[in-house]
C-alpha cells in the first residue's frame, strides 16, 4: 500500500471505539482534514459535523456529513452550546481546546482522541513539543470529568513509526 492509501484509512483506534457512541448520535470530527473519520462515522449512521480550517481538503461531502470551515485556534469556538454524543480527534493538538471538548459532550458522550506524543521527534514530524502530548497529558485532561475506558501511550509502526497517546473516555 502507498503512504497515501494508509493516510486515507481510518484509524484503528477510531474504528474500535466509534461503536461505543450512541447509535445514530451526533458526532464531531474535529480537525477532520480529508474526512477519513467523518466518512466512516456517516457510513455507521451517525449525524456527523466535520470541521477543519481548510475544508477544501475534504472532497465530495457524503450524505450525513455537515462540513464547516473554522479556525479552531484563532477563531471563536464554532459550537457554542452544542453537545455531541461523540467527539473524534486524530493527529491534532491545540491544548486550549481540551477542556472545551469535554464540555461539548452529551451525558454518556464519548471522546475518542489519538495524536502524537513526546518521543515522536525521533521518528520525524511533528517534532515541536508544542504539538506533542506530554506523558499522561490526555489522562490529566479528562481526570475527574470523564471515565476512562481505554488509554495508551505507545510507539506504533503502522501506518508509520510514531509515538502516540490515545484515549477513549465517556462523560459520566
Secondary structure, DSSP 8 states (H G I E B T S, - for coil): --HHHHHHS--HHHHHHHTTS-TT-EEEEET-TT-HHHHHHHHTT-EEEEEES-GGGS-S--TTEEEEE--TTTS--TTTT--EEEEEEES---TTHHHHHHHTEEEEEEEEEEEEBTTGGGTSS--SGGGSB-TTHHHHHHTTTEEEEEEEEEEE-SSS-EEEEEEEEEE-
